[in-house]
Amino acid sequence: MRPYEIKNMIIDDEFDGEESVTADFTHKYKDYSITFKKEDLEVINTWVFEDNSSLPANLSGTIIESIREEIKKRI
């Protein structure tokens, strides 16, 4: 079982002139968003949503790599 659950995934063809993939997910009872470049799945940004605001998230490399692998399977 994964330590997170992807709730939504968006492929955006126009993000900053490059294609990107954003995954919204829940991990340890918090909501997060991570955006990758679609071309090589390099991380563009990560956010955690707390108290009606978004803050930069500090996610472990293990979580990021696991989400990256799941996205590869979906696109």
Backbone as XML, in Angstrom:
<?xml version="1.0"?>
<chain id="A" units="angstrom">
  <residue number="1" name="MET">
    <atom name="N" x="0.836" y="-1.190" z="0.000"/>
    <atom name="CA" x="0.000" y="0.000" z="0.000"/>
    <atom name="C" x="0.879" y="1.251" z="0.000"/>
  </residue>
  <residue number="2" name="ARG">
    <atom name="N" x="0.526" y="2.210" z="-0.821"/>
    <atom name="CA" x="1.289" y="3.459" z="-0.906"/>
    <atom name="C" x="0.990" y="4.353" z="0.296"/>
  </residue>
  <residue number="3" name="PRO">
    <atom name="N" x="1.966" y="5.174" z="0.697"/>
    <atom name="CA" x="1.740" y="6.094" z="1.817"/>
    <atom name="C" x="1.005" y="7.368" z="1.400"/>
  </residue>
  <residue number="4" name="TYR">
    <atom name="N" x="0.478" y="7.393" z="0.178"/>
    <atom name="CA" x="-0.248" y="8.555" z="-0.329"/>
    <atom name="C" x="-1.353" y="8.065" z="-1.250"/>
  </residue>
  <residue number="5" name="GLU">
    <atom name="N" x="-2.272" y="8.965" z="-1.587"/>
    <atom name="CA" x="-3.327" y="8.648" z="-2.547"/>
    <atom name="C" x="-3.472" y="9.812" z="-3.504"/>
  </residue>
  <residue number="6" name="ILE">
    <atom name="N" x="-3.217" y="9.558" z="-4.794"/>
    <atom name="CA" x="-3.399" y="10.605" z="-5.804"/>
    <atom name="C" x="-4.891" y="10.817" z="-6.005"/>
  </residue>
  <residue number="7" name="LYS">
    <atom name="N" x="-5.332" y="12.059" z="-5.842"/>
    <atom name="CA" x="-6.751" y="12.411" z="-5.973"/>
    <atom name="C" x="-7.076" y="12.939" z="-7.358"/>
  </residue>
  <residue number="8" name="ASN">
    <atom name="N" x="-6.095" y="13.597" z="-7.993"/>
    <atom name="CA" x="-6.342" y="14.254" z="-9.270"/>
    <atom name="C" x="-5.014" y="14.392" z="-10.000"/>
  </residue>
  <residue number="9" name="MET">
    <atom name="N" x="-5.057" y="14.316" z="-11.326"/>
    <atom name="CA" x="-3.858" y="14.519" z="-12.120"/>
    <atom name="C" x="-4.227" y="15.336" z="-13.351"/>
  </residue>
  <residue number="10" name="ILE">
    <atom name="N" x="-3.445" y="16.383" z="-13.616"/>
    <atom name="CA" x="-3.717" y="17.274" z="-14.745"/>
    <atom name="C" x="-2.481" y="17.352" z="-15.617"/>
  </residue>
  <residue number="11" name="ILE">
    <atom name="N" x="-2.662" y="17.175" z="-16.918"/>
    <atom name="CA" x="-1.587" y="17.388" z="-17.882"/>
    <atom name="C" x="-1.870" y="18.727" z="-18.540"/>
  </residue>
  <residue number="12" name="ASP">
    <atom name="N" x="-0.936" y="19.669" z="-18.400"/>
    <atom name="CA" x="-1.101" y="21.033" z="-18.897"/>
    <atom name="C" x="-0.104" y="21.261" z="-20.023"/>
  </residue>
  <residue number="13" name="ASP">
    <atom name="N" x="-0.620" y="21.575" z="-21.199"/>
    <atom name="CA" x="0.236" y="21.804" z="-22.366"/>
    <atom name="C" x="0.787" y="23.224" z="-22.432"/>
  </residue>
  <residue number="14" name="GLU">
    <atom name="N" x="0.340" y="24.109" z="-21.557"/>
    <atom name="CA" x="0.721" y="25.514" z="-21.676"/>
    <atom name="C" x="1.397" y="26.095" z="-20.446"/>
  </residue>
  <residue number="15" name="PHE">
    <atom name="N" x="1.829" y="25.302" z="-19.489"/>
    <atom name="CA" x="2.442" y="25.825" z="-18.267"/>
    <atom name="C" x="3.812" y="26.401" z="-18.587"/>
  </residue>
  <residue number="16" name="ASP">
    <atom name="N" x="3.970" y="27.712" z="-18.488"/>
    <atom name="CA" x="5.259" y="28.390" z="-18.654"/>
    <atom name="C" x="5.960" y="27.963" z="-19.945"/>
  </residue>
  <residue number="17" name="GLY">
    <atom name="N" x="5.172" y="27.724" z="-21.002"/>
    <atom name="CA" x="5.742" y="27.348" z="-22.289"/>
    <atom name="C" x="6.148" y="25.895" z="-22.400"/>
  </residue>
  <residue number="18" name="GLU">
    <atom name="N" x="5.996" y="25.102" z="-21.339"/>
    <atom name="CA" x="6.354" y="23.688" z="-21.348"/>
    <atom name="C" x="5.162" y="22.865" z="-20.880"/>
  </residue>
  <residue number="19" name="GLU">
    <atom name="N" x="5.120" y="21.619" z="-21.328"/>
    <atom name="CA" x="4.094" y="20.720" z="-20.832"/>
    <atom name="C" x="4.449" y="20.301" z="-19.406"/>
  </residue>
  <residue number="20" name="SER">
    <atom name="N" x="3.433" y="20.202" z="-18.575"/>
    <atom name="CA" x="3.662" y="19.784" z="-17.194"/>
    <atom name="C" x="2.580" y="18.804" z="-16.766"/>
  </residue>
  <residue number="21" name="VAL">
    <atom name="N" x="2.867" y="18.118" z="-15.671"/>
    <atom name="CA" x="1.910" y="17.200" z="-15.064"/>
    <atom name="C" x="1.823" y="17.557" z="-13.585"/>
  </residue>
  <residue number="22" name="THR">
    <atom name="N" x="0.608" y="17.800" z="-13.112"/>
    <atom name="CA" x="0.393" y="18.113" z="-11.704"/>
    <atom name="C" x="-0.441" y="17.014" z="-11.077"/>
  </residue>
  <residue number="23" name="ALA">
    <atom name="N" x="0.025" y="16.528" z="-9.946"/>
    <atom name="CA" x="-0.709" y="15.505" z="-9.195"/>
    <atom name="C" x="-1.084" y="16.079" z="-7.839"/>
  </residue>
  <residue number="24" name="ASP">
    <atom name="N" x="-2.358" y="16.010" z="-7.516"/>
    <atom name="CA" x="-2.848" y="16.392" z="-6.191"/>
    <atom name="C" x="-3.020" y="15.102" z="-5.411"/>
  </residue>
  <residue number="25" name="PHE">
    <atom name="N" x="-2.501" y="15.076" z="-4.193"/>
    <atom name="CA" x="-2.542" y="13.841" z="-3.427"/>
    <atom name="C" x="-2.649" y="14.127" z="-1.936"/>
  </residue>
  <residue number="26" name="THR">
    <atom name="N" x="-3.028" y="13.092" z="-1.201"/>
    <atom name="CA" x="-3.130" y="13.145" z="0.250"/>
    <atom name="C" x="-2.038" y="12.263" z="0.836"/>
  </residue>
  <residue number="27" name="HIS">
    <atom name="N" x="-1.365" y="12.795" z="1.852"/>
    <atom name="CA" x="-0.296" y="12.066" z="2.533"/>
    <atom name="C" x="-0.304" y="12.495" z="4.000"/>
  </residue>
  <residue number="28" name="LYS">
    <atom name="N" x="-0.391" y="11.522" z="4.890"/>
    <atom name="CA" x="-0.438" y="11.803" z="6.330"/>
    <atom name="C" x="-1.499" y="12.853" z="6.674"/>
  </residue>
  <residue number="29" name="TYR">
    <atom name="N" x="-2.690" y="12.664" z="6.101"/>
    <atom name="CA" x="-3.872" y="13.489" z="6.373"/>
    <atom name="C" x="-3.730" y="14.939" z="5.943"/>
  </residue>
  <residue number="30" name="LYS">
    <atom name="N" x="-2.802" y="15.226" z="5.043"/>
    <atom name="CA" x="-2.650" y="16.575" z="4.496"/>
    <atom name="C" x="-2.767" y="16.493" z="2.978"/>
  </residue>
  <residue number="31" name="ASP">
    <atom name="N" x="-3.204" y="17.601" z="2.375"/>
    <atom name="CA" x="-3.342" y="17.682" z="0.922"/>
    <atom name="C" x="-2.118" y="18.361" z="0.335"/>
  </residue>
  <residue number="32" name="TYR">
    <atom name="N" x="-1.596" y="17.767" z="-0.746"/>
    <atom name="CA" x="-0.396" y="18.253" z="-1.423"/>
    <atom name="C" x="-0.641" y="18.354" z="-2.916"/>
  </residue>
  <residue number="33" name="SER">
    <atom name="N" x="0.230" y="19.115" z="-3.572"/>
    <atom name="CA" x="0.259" y="19.188" z="-5.020"/>
    <atom name="C" x="1.721" y="19.193" z="-5.446"/>
  </residue>
  <residue number="34" name="ILE">
    <atom name="N" x="2.027" y="18.436" z="-6.493"/>
    <atom name="CA" x="3.381" y="18.405" z="-7.032"/>
    <atom name="C" x="3.275" y="18.529" z="-8.549"/>
  </residue>
  <residue number="35" name="THR">
    <atom name="N" x="4.126" y="19.390" z="-9.108"/>
    <atom name="CA" x="4.135" y="19.597" z="-10.551"/>
    <atom name="C" x="5.492" y="19.186" z="-11.101"/>
  </residue>
  <residue number="36" name="PHE">
    <atom name="N" x="5.436" y="18.397" z="-12.172"/>
    <atom name="CA" x="6.630" y="17.917" z="-12.868"/>
    <atom name="C" x="6.633" y="18.455" z="-14.297"/>
  </residue>
  <residue number="37" name="LYS">
    <atom name="N" x="7.826" y="18.602" z="-14.885"/>
    <atom name="CA" x="7.922" y="18.811" z="-16.326"/>
    <atom name="C" x="7.507" y="17.499" z="-16.973"/>
  </residue>
  <residue number="38" name="LYS">
    <atom name="N" x="6.645" y="17.551" z="-17.967"/>
    <atom name="CA" x="6.176" y="16.316" z="-18.598"/>
    <atom name="C" x="7.308" y="15.610" z="-19.337"/>
  </residue>
  <residue number="39" name="GLU">
    <atom name="N" x="8.214" y="16.370" z="-19.923"/>
    <atom name="CA" x="9.282" y="15.796" z="-20.742"/>
    <atom name="C" x="10.156" y="14.808" z="-19.973"/>
  </residue>
  <residue number="40" name="ASP">
    <atom name="N" x="10.621" y="15.201" z="-18.768"/>
    <atom name="CA" x="11.556" y="14.345" z="-18.028"/>
    <atom name="C" x="11.128" y="14.073" z="-16.582"/>
  </residue>
  <residue number="41" name="LEU">
    <atom name="N" x="9.948" y="14.574" z="-16.217"/>
    <atom name="CA" x="9.381" y="14.435" z="-14.875"/>
    <atom name="C" x="10.289" y="15.008" z="-13.782"/>
  </residue>
  <residue number="42" name="GLU">
    <atom name="N" x="10.983" y="16.097" z="-14.131"/>
    <atom name="CA" x="11.741" y="16.853" z="-13.140"/>
    <atom name="C" x="10.747" y="17.690" z="-12.328"/>
  </residue>
  <residue number="43" name="VAL">
    <atom name="N" x="10.961" y="17.772" z="-11.020"/>
    <atom name="CA" x="10.046" y="18.516" z="-10.151"/>
    <atom name="C" x="10.148" y="20.016" z="-10.447"/>
  </residue>
  <residue number="44" name="ILE">
    <atom name="N" x="8.990" y="20.641" z="-10.653"/>
    <atom name="CA" x="8.923" y="22.098" z="-10.813"/>
    <atom name="C" x="8.612" y="22.733" z="-9.465"/>
  </residue>
  <residue number="45" name="ASN">
    <atom name="N" x="7.586" y="22.217" z="-8.769"/>
    <atom name="CA" x="7.254" y="22.736" z="-7.443"/>
    <atom name="C" x="6.413" y="21.733" z="-6.658"/>
  </residue>
  <residue number="46" name="THR">
    <atom name="N" x="6.393" y="21.924" z="-5.349"/>
    <atom name="CA" x="5.574" y="21.110" z="-4.447"/>
    <atom name="C" x="4.900" y="22.040" z="-3.443"/>
  </residue>
  <residue number="47" name="TRP">
    <atom name="N" x="3.655" y="21.748" z="-3.149"/>
    <atom name="CA" x="2.872" y="22.575" z="-2.223"/>
    <atom name="C" x="2.131" y="21.694" z="-1.229"/>
  </residue>
  <residue number="48" name="VAL">
    <atom name="N" x="1.972" y="22.206" z="-0.017"/>
    <atom name="CA" x="1.088" y="21.598" z="0.967"/>
    <atom name="C" x="0.012" y="22.637" z="1.266"/>
  </residue>
  <residue number="49" name="PHE">
    <atom name="N" x="-1.222" y="22.190" z="1.434"/>
    <atom name="CA" x="-2.345" y="23.089" z="1.695"/>
    <atom name="C" x="-2.738" y="22.993" z="3.160"/>
  </residue>
  <residue number="50" name="GLU">
    <atom name="N" x="-2.547" y="24.093" z="3.888"/>
    <atom name="CA" x="-2.854" y="24.152" z="5.320"/>
    <atom name="C" x="-3.513" y="25.481" z="5.643"/>
  </residue>
  <residue number="51" name="ASP">
    <atom name="N" x="-4.502" y="25.452" z="6.499"/>
    <atom name="CA" x="-5.151" y="26.676" z="6.983"/>
    <atom name="C" x="-5.534" y="27.623" z="5.854"/>
  </residue>
  <residue number="52" name="ASN">
    <atom name="N" x="-6.173" y="27.089" z="4.818"/>
    <atom name="CA" x="-6.648" y="27.871" z="3.678"/>
    <atom name="C" x="-5.545" y="28.598" z="2.923"/>
  </residue>
  <residue number="53" name="SER">
    <atom name="N" x="-4.326" y="28.076" z="2.964"/>
    <atom name="CA" x="-3.245" y="28.659" z="2.172"/>
    <atom name="C" x="-2.340" y="27.542" z="1.652"/>
  </residue>
  <residue number="54" name="SER">
    <atom name="N" x="-1.520" y="27.871" z="0.680"/>
    <atom name="CA" x="-0.565" y="26.898" z="0.149"/>
    <atom name="C" x="0.836" y="27.328" z="0.541"/>
  </residue>
  <residue number="55" name="LEU">
    <atom name="N" x="1.611" y="26.350" z="0.964"/>
    <atom name="CA" x="2.980" y="26.594" z="1.409"/>
    <atom name="C" x="3.914" y="25.639" z="0.667"/>
  </residue>
  <residue number="56" name="PRO">
    <atom name="N" x="5.148" y="26.040" z="0.426"/>
    <atom name="CA" x="6.088" y="25.096" z="-0.184"/>
    <atom name="C" x="6.199" y="23.838" z="0.683"/>
  </residue>
  <residue number="57" name="ALA">
    <atom name="N" x="6.157" y="22.687" z="0.039"/>
    <atom name="CA" x="6.195" y="21.411" z="0.768"/>
    <atom name="C" x="7.603" y="20.835" z="0.751"/>
  </residue>
  <residue number="58" name="ASN">
    <atom name="N" x="7.930" y="20.168" z="1.821"/>
    <atom name="CA" x="9.205" y="19.460" z="1.918"/>
    <atom name="C" x="8.887" y="17.969" z="1.902"/>
  </residue>
  <residue number="59" name="LEU">
    <atom name="N" x="8.893" y="17.383" z="0.702"/>
    <atom name="CA" x="8.561" y="15.967" z="0.545"/>
    <atom name="C" x="9.832" y="15.141" z="0.441"/>
  </residue>
  <residue number="60" name="SER">
    <atom name="N" x="9.775" y="13.935" z="0.962"/>
    <atom name="CA" x="10.941" y="13.051" z="0.894"/>
    <atom name="C" x="11.176" y="12.622" z="-0.550"/>
  </residue>
  <residue number="61" name="GLY">
    <atom name="N" x="12.416" y="12.309" z="-0.846"/>
    <atom name="CA" x="12.763" y="11.800" z="-2.164"/>
    <atom name="C" x="12.029" y="10.519" z="-2.493"/>
  </residue>
  <residue number="62" name="THR">
    <atom name="N" x="11.765" y="9.714" z="-1.478"/>
    <atom name="CA" x="11.053" y="8.453" z="-1.671"/>
    <atom name="C" x="9.627" y="8.702" z="-2.162"/>
  </residue>
  <residue number="63" name="ILE">
    <atom name="N" x="8.928" y="9.646" z="-1.543"/>
    <atom name="CA" x="7.556" y="9.978" z="-1.953"/>
    <atom name="C" x="7.564" y="10.547" z="-3.366"/>
  </residue>
  <residue number="64" name="ILE">
    <atom name="N" x="8.479" y="11.480" z="-3.635"/>
    <atom name="CA" x="8.548" y="12.093" z="-4.959"/>
    <atom name="C" x="8.804" y="11.032" z="-6.025"/>
  </residue>
  <residue number="65" name="GLU">
    <atom name="N" x="9.739" y="10.140" z="-5.787"/>
    <atom name="CA" x="10.061" y="9.100" z="-6.771"/>
    <atom name="C" x="8.883" y="8.147" z="-6.970"/>
  </residue>
  <residue number="66" name="SER">
    <atom name="N" x="8.183" y="7.815" z="-5.917"/>
    <atom name="CA" x="7.030" y="6.931" z="-6.020"/>
    <atom name="C" x="5.922" y="7.578" z="-6.854"/>
  </residue>
  <residue number="67" name="ILE">
    <atom name="N" x="5.660" y="8.854" z="-6.619"/>
    <atom name="CA" x="4.639" y="9.575" z="-7.399"/>
    <atom name="C" x="5.088" y="9.684" z="-8.846"/>
  </residue>
  <residue number="68" name="ARG">
    <atom name="N" x="6.366" y="9.978" z="-9.079"/>
    <atom name="CA" x="6.908" y="10.058" z="-10.438"/>
    <atom name="C" x="6.668" y="8.730" z="-11.178"/>
  </residue>
  <residue number="69" name="GLU">
    <atom name="N" x="6.932" y="7.614" z="-10.533"/>
    <atom name="CA" x="6.730" y="6.303" z="-11.170"/>
    <atom name="C" x="5.255" y="6.054" z="-11.473"/>
  </residue>
  <residue number="70" name="GLU">
    <atom name="N" x="4.382" y="6.452" z="-10.568"/>
    <atom name="CA" x="2.947" y="6.266" z="-10.805"/>
    <atom name="C" x="2.478" y="7.131" z="-11.969"/>
  </residue>
  <residue number="71" name="ILE">
    <atom name="N" x="2.985" y="8.345" z="-12.077"/>
    <atom name="CA" x="2.632" y="9.231" z="-13.196"/>
    <atom name="C" x="3.119" y="8.632" z="-14.505"/>
  </residue>
  <residue number="72" name="LYS">
    <atom name="N" x="4.325" y="8.089" z="-14.536"/>
    <atom name="CA" x="4.846" y="7.451" z="-15.762"/>
    <atom name="C" x="3.885" y="6.379" z="-16.255"/>
  </residue>
  <residue number="73" name="LYS">
    <atom name="N" x="3.309" y="5.627" z="-15.348"/>
    <atom name="CA" x="2.371" y="4.568" z="-15.730"/>
    <atom name="C" x="1.076" y="5.122" z="-16.288"/>
  </residue>
  <residue number="74" name="ARG">
    <atom name="N" x="0.686" y="6.315" z="-15.805"/>
    <atom name="CA" x="-0.605" y="6.881" z="-16.204"/>
    <atom name="C" x="-0.550" y="7.691" z="-17.502"/>
  </residue>
  <residue number="75" name="ILE">
    <atom name="N" x="0.632" y="8.194" z="-17.859"/>
    <atom name="CA" x="0.668" y="9.042" z="-19.079"/>
    <atom name="C" x="1.280" y="8.339" z="-20.254"/>
  </residue>
</chain>
